[in-house]
Amino acid sequence: IFEALHTAGGVLSYGIPEFRLPKEGVVKKEVAALEKLGVKIELNSVIGQLYTVDELLEEEGFDAVFVGTGAGLPHFMDIPGENLNGVYSANEFLTRCNLMKAYRFPESLTPLFVGKRAAVVGGGNVAIDAARVSMRCGADAVAMYCLEQPDEMPALPEEIAEAQEDGVTINNGWGPAAIETTEDGRVRGVTFKRCTQVFDENKRFSPRYDETDTVFVEADNVVLSIGQSIEWGNLLEGEAVELGRGKGAVADPKTYQTAQPDIFVGGDVYTGPSFVINAIAAGHEAAVSLHRFV
């Protein structure tokens, strides 16, 4: 396994908060079980920079490769104030907290600023995680703002209920227009505009806004959780793998084999952003196919 970060486990380590998935008690035990089986894990190894997949196959002696690099590139909205101090993508915010243990600063080397008033933009499960982590990192008030109405939110109903039990308030039907700044360049708050439609008649994402209906919300920091996408970089340079919708790899849905027979894929890099359990299932099923191939 070539792992880009300094800890194995992927999103289980950096994305899912400790209170939902204990790292010592669950994730590290799972990784240790793999190592006991004989799996070698190379940490701090960014494939596409250290090696290309072609080099793994042609020069490093591997017979086949499984690519499960996920969809880790955060989306932004290109609104005023996105680059202010105190604005995080959910990916960065959760990674700093979960993997870098920023909540222990200065004992840990990575700081994490969470003010007394935190605003989280988004309505999915990742936004829920960011909001609940903010509460646990010392915020007095955490408010989520999402385009969707309650019955349209992508977050699971049980996740929404647990966030509300933690004290998170959820405001539906609002999208950010601008992040406002203080004189010294920090976040002062967010101006939101009313969202009148999220999806069109064909259920495609097509938001519309009432630009005259706005509200200003005071906030010390803002976490943006508005989606993620796949970033291949140089990973597939020279390969015959085909990319489809959302830059996801095209593969046989039963075998996870791509157009290049010795490359298999699974997880978000194949399906787009989805649930961890689906990626785990893809790993199991693709392993059987890969074994048959080699």
N, C-alpha and C positions, 0 to 999 in steps of 0.2 A: 504494500500500500504506500503510495506517495501522497503525503499529507502536506498541504501548503503551510499550515499553521504549526505552532510549537506544541500543540496538544492534539491527540487523535480524538475522533468522535464527531467531527463536522458540526452540523447545526445542533446536535445533541449537547455539544460542549459550549458552543459560542452563542447559540440563539435562544434555547429554551431555558428559562430562569431556574435557578437552584431550587426554589420552593415548589416547582412543578416536577423537576427531574433532578434528584440529587446526583452530583457528579462523582463523589467518592463512592457512594453506596450502589450506584447503578452503572453509570457510563464507564468508569474506570474498570469495574469488574468485567464488563462486556469486552472491553479492549484487551484486558489481561487474558481472558478466555481465548481470544483469537491468537494472541501471542503464544499461549500454551500449546495451541494446535500446530504451531510452526509458522504462523504468518509473520513476516518481517515488515515493520512499519518504519518508513523513512520520513521523519518529521522535517519541517522547514524546507520542503521540496516542492517548488512551484513548477509543475509541468507546463511547458510552454515557454518557460524561461530557462530552467535547468536543462531540460530535454524537451524535444517535441515528441509526440506519439510515434512519429516515423523513426526517430532515433531509438526509442525504446524497442521497437520491433526489429529494426535493421542493424543496430549497433550494440544494443544492450542484451540481445539474445532472448527476448520474450517472444512467445508464440502467439499470444493474443492479449488484448487490453480491454478492460472494462472501464468506461468513463462515467463517473458519478459526481461531477463537479458542481452540480446544483445550479440555482439561479440566484446569485448573490449580489447582483449589481442593483443598488437602490435607485428608485425613480425620484426625480425632483419635478417641480411644477414651473420653474422659471418665473417665479414671482419676486417682487422686491423684498430684500431682506433675508433671502435664503442663506447667504454667506455670513450672517452675523454671528458673533460669539454667543454661544448658548443655543444654537440650532444644530440638531443632530439628525442624521438618518436613523431609523430604527435599527438598522444593521450595526452601525457604529455604536449606538447607545447600548444595545444589548451585549455586543461583543466586549465593550469596555467593562461592563458590569459582570457578565458571566465568566468570560475567559480571563480577563485581565484583573478581576477582583477589585475594580476601581472603588467600590464602596468601602474598601479598607484603607484608602489613601490617608496618610502618606506611607502606611506600611507597605502597600503595593505601589508600584512606580507609575501607575496610570491614573490620572485624576478624572473625575466625573462631576460636572457641575449640575446639581439639581436644586433649583431655587424653591422658594416657598410655594410658588404657584406654577404649575407645569401644565402645558397644553400639548395634547397628542392629536395629531391629524391623521385620520384613517379609521376604518371600521372593521378591519380584519382581526384575525387571531394574533398577529404580530403586534398590532396597535394595542390590543388588550394586554399583551405581555409587557409592552413598554410602559403602559399606564400603571399596571400593578407594581412593576419594579420601581417606578417613580415614587409611589406611595411608600415603598419599603426603604427608599433611599432618603427619606426625610421631608418630602414635600407635604405641606399642610393641606393643599388642595390640588387635585388632578382632574382635569376636564378633557374628555375626548370630543372631537368634532368630526363628523363624517357626512358625506353627501347623502348617504342612503337613509331611508326611513327605517324604523326598527325591524320591520319584516323583510327588508332588503339587505340588511347588513350581512357581509360574508362571514363574520365571526360566528362561532357556534353558540347557540342559546345558553348552554351551560357556562361557557367562557364569559359571556356578557353578564350573566347573573352573578358569577363569582367576582367579577370586577366591581360591580355595584355593591356587593357585600363588603368589599375592601374600602368602599368610600369614593370610588371613581364615579363622576357624573358624566353621562353620555348625552351629547347634544346632536340631534339628527337634523339633516337638511341644510348643512352649512359647509361651504368650501372656503379656503383661505384666499384672500385677495392680496394681502401684503403683510409682511412681518415688520413691525414698527421698531425703531431703534431709539436708544437713549443717546445723549450727547457723547458718551464715551464708547459708543459702538456695540453696546450689549442689547439684548432683546428687552423691549419694553412691553410688548404685547402683540396681538394679532388682530387684524381687521378681517372679518369673515363676511361673505356675501351669501344670500339665500340661494339654495339650489332648488330649482323648481322641477327638474327632471334628471334622473340618473341614466335610465336606459330608454332606448327608442322602442318603437312598436315591434321590432325584431329581436328585442332583448339584448341589443348591442350597447356597450358603454358609450353614452352620448350625452354628457351632462349639459344642462342649460341653467342659466342663473338670472336672477333678478338683480341687476347691478345697483338698483336704487335701494334695496333692502339690505342694509349692512349693520354690523355690530362690532364694537371694539372690545376685546377681552384682554385684560392685563395678564401678563405672564412673564416669568423670569427665564424660562427656557422652553423650547419647542422641540418636539420629536415628530419627524415626518415619517409616516408609515403608509405610503400610498402605492406600494407595489414594488416588485423586483423583476429583474430580467436576466437573461443568460448572456454571459460575456465569454466568448471563446478565446479572444486574443490570438496568439500564435499556436494554440494547442493542436489544431488539426491541419497545420501547414503541410501541404503536399498529400493530404489524404483524400480518399474518394467519398467520405461521409457526406451525405446530403442533409441540408438544413431545411426545415419547413416553417410552419407558422411560429412566430415569436422566436425565431432562430433555434428552435428545438431540433435535436437530431432526429432524422427519419430512421425508423427501425421496424423490424417485424414485430407486431404486437405480442406474439407468442414466444419468440426466441430472444428478442431485444438485440438481434444482429443487424448491423447497419449495411449500407451498400458496399462497404469494404468488409469482407468476411471475417477478418481477424480483429475487428473493433466492435465491441458491444457497449450499449449505453443503458442507463436506468436512472430513475429519480427525476428531479426537477429539470435536469438538462435534456430529458426526453419528453416529459409531460408538461413542462412549465411549472410554476410554483404550485405545490400541492402539499399533502400531509406526509409527515415522516414515515408513517406506517406503510404508505404506498411505495416509498423509496426502498424501505427494508424489504418489502415483498418483491420488488423488481430485482434487488440484489440477489435474493434467494433463487428466483426463477432464471435470471440471466446466468447465474453460476452454473446451473445445470446445463444450459445451452453451451456455455463456454467450455465446460468440461467435455461435452460430446464433440465439440469442434477440435479441441487439441488432442 
